[in-house]
């Protein structure tokens, strides 16, 4: 009976080393994977996407853009990041299937209207939004935000 107790719970040294190596490899792979994930967390939050979300919050009343609204009057200077110019366009699918402009403006970081066109290198962000054309008539649309310094 004494022999049975002395051999319980023991393992071969080679098996123990293999188990330790396996655990170390798993930890290395785990931290390497999550390191890559955490490094890319902020990539999709560029200035264009953040600005577009802020613009949408300013012009989208209850999650719908009203085509009767002038977007320039809805934007506050605090919505626009410092040092950039923003062009926003809200368009919707018209009766004939073509895109119709519901609202458009270009403003600087003070909220003042400007007439400059964006350069080819400007950052662009586009998202789908609902657009109210008339009471009870909501069409699918697109908010396009272009920002540049």
SULURCOR-V884586 format. One line per field, one symbol per residue. ss: DSSP state (H for helix, E for strand, L for the rest). phi: phi as a letter, one per 20 degrees, with the letter a starting at -180 (. if undefined). burial: + if it has 16 or more other ideal C-beta (glycine too) atoms within 10 Angstrom, else -. Layout:
ss: ???
phi: ???
burial: ???
This chain:
ss: LHHHHHHLLLLLHHHHHHHHHHHHHHHHHHHHHHHHHHHLLLLLLLHHHHHHHHHHHHHLELLEEELLLLHHHHLLHHHLLLLLEEEEEEEEELLLLLEEEEEEEEELLLLLELLLLLLLLLEEEEEEEEEEEELLEEEEEEEEEEEEL
phi: .fffffefmecffffffffffffffffffffffffffffefefeefgfffffffffffdeelnceefffegffeedgffeffncdcdccdccefgenefdeeabaccefenefcdeefffeffdccbfbeceebgndddfbcddddcbe
burial: -----------------------------------------------++-++-+++-+++----+++-+-++-++---++---+++++++++-------+-++-+++-+-+----------++-+---+-+++----++-++++++++-
